[in-house]
Each structure stands twice: as C-alpha cells, then as structure tokens.
Amino acid sequence: MQRDQLADFLRRRREAIRPAEVGLADGPRRRTSGLRREEVAMLAGVSVDYVVRLEQSRSSQPSPQLLGALARALRLSDDERDHLFHLAGHRPPPAEGVARMARAGLIRMLDLLGDTPALVLSDLGEILAQNRTALLLMGDQTSLSGDRRYLIHRWFTEPATRAVCPPEEQERHARQLVADLRAAAGRRSGDATVTGLIDRLQAASADFRRLWAEHEVAVRRADRKTLLHPRVGRLLMDCETLVTPDQGQQLLVLTPADADTRERLDLLRVLGTQEFPTEHPQPPAQ
C-alpha cells in the first residue's frame, strides 16, 4: 500500500470535482471549488474521520468494497479506478468485478439527469449506482449482498418485492425478468455466475421454474410500469433502458407518465430522506 501516493491522489481528485457534478449545491460559504471531505464521506457511505485519515496517510488498508465506493463518489474513470486499487495495494477487479462497478460515464449521466430518477444496472439486474431521486424512489439498493443483489432473485423469493407492483402487473413483470435473464444467459453461455444464479432460482421458486421452462427471450427496453410507493402512493412511470455496447451495463431512466405522478414525485423530493427507511419494499427497477 502506497499511503502517501494514495492520500495525494484522493485529495487531488476530491479538489478537482465541483459539487454540481455530483448533484450537490455550491452553497454561499464554499471556499474551494472542490468537494469537502464530509461530502465525499456522505457520497461513499463512510465516516468523515476515515476520509481524513486516508488523506493524511494514517489509515489502515481500505477494502476493495470501500475503494469501489470512493471511486463512485469521486467519479473516477476506469483508468483512475484501477490506479486507486494499485495505490491501495489491491489488484484491480477482473472483468466480472468491473462489470459490477458502474462505469464512470454512466455515473456522470446520473448526475446530469438531476431530478429524473435514474440508475445503473448490470446485465443480471444488480443496481450499481443510483442518483438521489432514484434513492428516494426505491431506497438504497447498491449495498445488497449475495443473491439479494439480483432483483430477479428478490422478486421470486421475497414477497415484499412483488408487493410494490400492482397484482394485475405482476405476471407480466415476472415474465420480463425471466426473459431478460434468458437473453443474458445466451450472451454469457457457460458463465458460472449466470448458471449458478439460474440453478439457485430453480431450486428456490416453482414460479421461476414454470416461466423458465417456457423459454421466452426478450431484452428490456422501453416499458411503462406502475409503482406503489409507501410514502406517495401510486406512480405511473415510463422506463427507458439504454445499454452499453458490450451489453454489460444498462442506464435505466424513469419519467412520470402523467401529471398526477409528476406531482407525487415532486412531493417525494420535498419530503427528502427524513425518516426514510434504509430498506423498504422496493419498486421493481427493471
């Protein structure tokens, strides 16, 4: 671990980012154009004290998970992220691991979308990054572990996930999830991550087995969904999915489909995160 170089790199990257680039207001009392340490800590989900110790070369070796969070918070490019891992004494993530870290360009697009809910997903439905409005809409889904990372696994094994979708839409949404997984399995033939997920789903859910046996294939693109939000009620959302050239990651943008939904989203932004549960029954992200 190269503590001094790591400290210098993190400090310089923090000072190079304007608050507006990460969706924060400049504020009247800001002395520098870059981010404050407490803002980096908030974006990365770590303590301010740890950010201070990192920048003062006094920290313990950060974990790969923490480095990934810092890379997202500081909007590092792929090369900068790999450099961060090297300085911290870790090997940069292999191809599969990189796929589970949102691409820097997609994160910047999240910032630019501002009040429009948007998120970055892997081709298996892991939520890799969310902007603030998506966080308000569906809670923080970036820190889930194990098979719970995958929306399709939660859908077929956790009733609360399905409960936020109206009963009349649940079958259609389930079919979409399974058809998209079938398409991913075809693209990634022989990939142990995909085959393992499918095997575990077949063992856990008779409903999944029924739909998987029908061999429907479809890649998610544009769609309209009704979300039942615990704070503001029924939301009718248009969902547009943009896919990276290698089809490894997707940018999902959700826009209100009617005036009532637009007003409810405005109310949700006003309510903010006060008393907002860390994890509540989550609207379907795909």
C-alpha positions as CSV (number, residue, x, y, z in Angstrom):
1,M,0.0,0.0,0.0
2,Q,1.4,3.4,-1.1
3,R,-0.1,5.5,1.7
4,D,1.4,8.9,0.7
5,Q,0.6,8.4,-3.0
6,L,-2.9,7.2,-2.2
7,A,-3.5,10.2,0.1
8,D,-2.3,12.7,-2.6
9,F,-4.4,11.0,-5.3
10,L,-7.6,11.1,-3.2
11,R,-7.1,14.7,-2.1
12,R,-6.4,15.9,-5.7
13,R,-9.4,14.1,-7.1
14,R,-11.6,15.5,-4.4
15,E,-10.4,19.0,-5.1
16,A,-11.0,18.6,-8.8
17,I,-14.7,17.8,-8.6
18,R,-17.3,20.6,-8.5
19,P,-20.3,19.9,-6.2
20,A,-22.7,20.3,-9.1
21,E,-21.0,17.4,-10.9
22,V,-22.3,15.1,-8.1
23,G,-25.7,16.7,-7.6
24,L,-24.7,19.0,-4.7
25,A,-25.3,22.7,-4.3
26,D,-22.3,25.0,-4.3
27,G,-23.5,27.0,-1.3
28,P,-22.6,30.6,-0.4
29,R,-19.8,29.8,2.1
30,R,-17.7,27.4,0.0
31,R,-14.1,28.4,0.0
32,T,-12.9,26.0,-2.7
33,S,-14.4,24.7,-5.9
34,G,-13.9,21.0,-4.9
35,L,-15.8,18.7,-2.6
36,R,-15.5,18.9,1.1
37,R,-14.3,15.8,3.0
38,E,-17.7,15.4,4.6
39,E,-19.3,15.4,1.2
40,V,-17.0,12.6,-0.1
41,A,-17.8,10.7,3.1
42,M,-21.5,11.1,2.5
43,L,-21.3,10.0,-1.1
44,A,-19.2,7.0,-0.3
45,G,-21.1,6.0,2.8
46,V,-18.1,6.2,5.1
47,S,-17.2,8.3,8.2
48,V,-15.6,11.7,7.7
49,D,-12.8,10.6,10.1
50,Y,-11.8,7.8,7.8
51,V,-11.7,10.1,4.8
52,V,-9.5,12.5,6.9
53,R,-7.2,9.6,7.8
54,L,-6.9,8.4,4.2
55,E,-5.9,11.9,3.1
56,Q,-3.4,12.2,5.9
57,S,-1.7,8.8,5.2
58,R,-2.9,7.5,8.6
59,S,-5.5,4.9,7.5
60,S,-5.5,1.2,7.5
61,Q,-5.6,-0.5,4.1
62,P,-9.1,0.2,2.6
63,S,-11.1,-2.8,1.4
64,P,-11.9,-3.4,-2.3
65,Q,-15.6,-2.6,-1.4
66,L,-14.6,0.8,0.1
67,L,-12.4,1.6,-2.9
68,G,-15.3,0.9,-5.2
69,A,-17.4,3.3,-3.1
70,L,-14.7,6.0,-3.2
71,A,-14.3,5.5,-7.0
72,R,-18.1,6.1,-7.5
73,A,-18.1,9.1,-5.1
74,L,-15.1,10.8,-6.9
75,R,-16.4,9.9,-10.3
76,L,-13.2,8.2,-11.3
77,S,-12.6,7.0,-14.8
78,D,-11.9,3.3,-15.4
79,D,-8.1,4.0,-15.5
80,E,-8.3,6.2,-12.4
81,R,-10.2,3.5,-10.5
82,D,-7.6,0.9,-11.4
83,H,-4.9,3.3,-10.3
84,L,-6.7,3.7,-7.0
85,F,-6.7,0.0,-6.4
86,H,-3.0,-0.3,-7.2
87,L,-2.1,2.5,-4.7
88,A,-4.2,0.8,-2.0
89,G,-2.3,-2.5,-2.6
90,H,-5.1,-4.4,-4.3
91,R,-5.3,-5.9,-7.7
92,P,-7.9,-4.1,-9.8
93,P,-11.2,-6.0,-10.2
94,P,-11.2,-8.6,-13.0
95,A,-13.7,-8.4,-15.9
96,E,-16.6,-9.7,-13.8
97,G,-15.8,-7.4,-10.9
98,V,-15.5,-4.4,-13.2
99,A,-19.0,-5.2,-14.6
100,R,-20.3,-4.9,-11.0
101,M,-18.9,-1.3,-10.8
102,A,-20.8,1.3,-12.6
103,R,-18.9,2.9,-15.5
104,A,-17.7,6.4,-14.8
105,G,-19.5,7.8,-17.8
106,L,-22.8,6.3,-16.7
107,I,-22.4,7.8,-13.2
108,R,-21.9,11.2,-14.8
109,M,-25.1,10.7,-16.7
110,L,-26.9,10.0,-13.4
111,D,-25.7,13.4,-12.1
112,L,-26.8,15.2,-15.2
113,L,-30.3,13.7,-15.0
114,G,-30.8,15.6,-11.8
115,D,-34.4,15.3,-10.6
116,T,-35.2,12.5,-13.0
117,P,-34.9,9.0,-11.3
118,A,-32.1,7.0,-12.9
119,L,-29.9,4.1,-12.1
120,V,-27.1,1.9,-13.5
121,L,-27.7,-1.9,-13.6
122,S,-25.6,-4.9,-14.5
123,D,-26.9,-7.2,-17.2
124,L,-28.1,-9.5,-14.3
125,G,-30.1,-6.8,-12.6
126,E,-27.7,-5.6,-9.9
127,I,-28.2,-2.0,-9.1
128,L,-24.7,-0.5,-9.3
129,A,-25.4,3.2,-8.8
130,Q,-28.5,5.5,-8.2
131,N,-29.0,9.2,-8.3
132,R,-30.7,10.9,-5.4
133,T,-34.2,10.8,-6.9
134,A,-33.9,7.1,-7.6
135,L,-32.7,6.7,-4.0
136,L,-35.9,8.4,-2.8
137,L,-38.0,6.3,-5.1
138,M,-36.7,2.9,-4.2
139,G,-34.3,3.1,-1.3
140,D,-30.6,2.2,-1.4
141,Q,-30.1,-1.0,-3.3
142,T,-26.4,-0.7,-4.0
143,S,-25.2,-2.3,-0.8
144,L,-27.1,-5.6,-1.0
145,S,-25.0,-8.8,-0.9
146,G,-25.3,-12.4,-2.0
147,D,-28.2,-13.3,-4.3
148,R,-30.2,-10.4,-2.9
149,R,-28.1,-8.2,-5.2
150,Y,-30.2,-9.6,-8.1
151,L,-33.7,-8.1,-8.5
152,I,-34.9,-11.3,-10.1
153,H,-33.8,-13.3,-7.1
154,R,-35.6,-11.0,-4.7
155,W,-38.7,-11.0,-7.0
156,F,-39.1,-14.8,-6.8
157,T,-38.0,-15.3,-3.2
158,E,-39.2,-12.2,-1.3
159,P,-42.9,-11.4,-1.4
160,A,-42.3,-7.8,-0.3
161,T,-40.5,-7.1,-3.6
162,R,-43.6,-8.1,-5.6
163,A,-46.0,-6.3,-3.3
164,V,-45.0,-2.9,-4.7
165,C,-46.2,-3.9,-8.1
166,P,-50.0,-4.0,-8.6
167,P,-51.3,-7.6,-8.7
168,E,-52.5,-7.2,-12.3
169,E,-49.0,-6.4,-13.5
170,Q,-47.0,-8.9,-11.5
171,E,-47.2,-11.8,-14.0
172,R,-46.1,-9.5,-16.9
173,H,-43.2,-8.2,-14.9
174,A,-42.1,-11.7,-13.8
175,R,-42.1,-12.8,-17.4
176,Q,-40.0,-9.8,-18.4
177,L,-37.4,-10.5,-15.7
178,V,-37.1,-14.2,-16.7
179,A,-37.0,-13.4,-20.5
180,D,-34.2,-10.9,-19.9
181,L,-32.2,-13.4,-17.8
182,R,-32.7,-15.9,-20.6
183,A,-31.1,-13.4,-23.0
184,A,-28.2,-12.7,-20.6
185,A,-27.7,-16.5,-20.3
186,G,-27.4,-16.8,-24.0
187,R,-24.9,-14.0,-24.3
188,R,-22.8,-15.4,-21.4
189,S,-23.0,-19.1,-22.2
190,G,-21.1,-21.1,-19.7
191,D,-20.6,-18.2,-17.3
192,A,-20.6,-19.8,-13.8
193,T,-22.2,-16.6,-12.3
194,V,-25.2,-16.9,-14.6
195,T,-25.7,-20.6,-14.4
196,G,-25.3,-20.6,-10.6
197,L,-28.0,-17.9,-10.3
198,I,-30.3,-19.8,-12.5
199,D,-29.8,-23.1,-10.6
200,R,-30.5,-21.4,-7.3
201,L,-33.6,-19.7,-8.6
202,Q,-34.9,-23.0,-9.9
203,A,-34.3,-24.6,-6.6
204,A,-36.0,-21.8,-4.7
205,S,-39.1,-21.0,-6.8
206,A,-41.7,-23.1,-8.5
207,D,-42.9,-19.9,-10.2
208,F,-39.5,-19.3,-11.7
209,R,-39.2,-22.9,-12.9
210,R,-42.6,-22.5,-14.7
211,L,-41.6,-19.4,-16.5
212,W,-38.0,-20.6,-17.3
213,A,-39.4,-23.7,-18.9
214,E,-41.3,-21.5,-21.4
215,H,-38.0,-20.3,-22.9
216,E,-39.2,-16.7,-23.6
217,V,-36.4,-14.4,-24.6
218,A,-36.5,-10.6,-24.6
219,V,-34.1,-7.8,-23.7
220,R,-35.6,-4.9,-21.7
221,R,-36.0,-1.7,-23.5
222,A,-38.9,0.8,-23.2
223,D,-41.7,0.0,-20.8
224,R,-44.4,1.5,-18.6
225,K,-44.8,0.4,-15.0
226,T,-47.0,1.2,-12.0
227,L,-45.1,1.5,-8.8
228,L,-46.8,1.5,-5.4
229,H,-44.6,3.7,-3.2
230,P,-45.0,3.6,0.6
231,R,-44.9,7.3,1.0
232,V,-46.6,8.9,-2.0
233,G,-48.7,6.1,-3.4
234,R,-49.3,5.0,-7.0
235,L,-46.8,6.2,-9.6
236,L,-47.2,5.5,-13.3
237,M,-43.6,5.6,-14.8
238,D,-42.2,5.3,-18.3
239,C,-39.0,3.4,-18.2
240,E,-36.3,3.8,-20.9
241,T,-33.3,1.5,-20.9
242,L,-30.0,2.4,-22.6
243,V,-27.5,-0.4,-23.0
244,T,-23.7,-0.2,-23.2
245,P,-22.2,-1.6,-26.4
246,D,-21.0,-4.7,-24.7
247,Q,-24.5,-5.1,-23.1
248,G,-22.8,-5.5,-19.7
249,Q,-24.5,-2.4,-18.1
250,Q,-27.7,-0.5,-18.5
251,L,-28.8,3.0,-17.7
252,L,-32.4,3.0,-16.6
253,V,-34.3,6.3,-16.7
254,L,-37.8,6.7,-15.2
255,T,-40.0,9.6,-16.1
256,P,-43.6,10.3,-14.9
257,A,-46.2,9.2,-17.4
258,D,-48.9,11.6,-16.2
259,A,-49.5,14.8,-14.3
260,D,-50.5,13.1,-11.1
261,T,-47.3,11.1,-11.0
262,R,-45.3,14.2,-11.7
263,E,-46.9,15.9,-8.7
264,R,-46.2,12.9,-6.5
265,L,-42.6,12.8,-7.5
266,D,-42.3,16.5,-6.7
267,L,-43.7,15.7,-3.2
268,L,-41.3,12.9,-2.7
269,R,-38.4,15.2,-3.5
270,V,-39.7,17.7,-1.0
271,L,-40.1,15.1,1.7
272,G,-36.5,14.1,1.1
273,T,-34.9,11.4,3.2
274,Q,-36.2,12.3,6.6
275,E,-37.5,9.2,8.3
276,F,-36.9,7.4,5.0
277,P,-36.2,3.7,5.8
278,T,-32.8,2.3,4.7
279,E,-34.6,-0.6,3.0
280,H,-38.3,-0.8,2.4
281,P,-40.3,-2.8,-0.1
282,Q,-38.7,-1.8,-3.3
283,P,-40.3,-0.9,-6.6
284,P,-39.2,-3.0,-9.5
285,A,-36.1,-1.4,-11.0
286,Q,-36.4,-3.1,-14.4
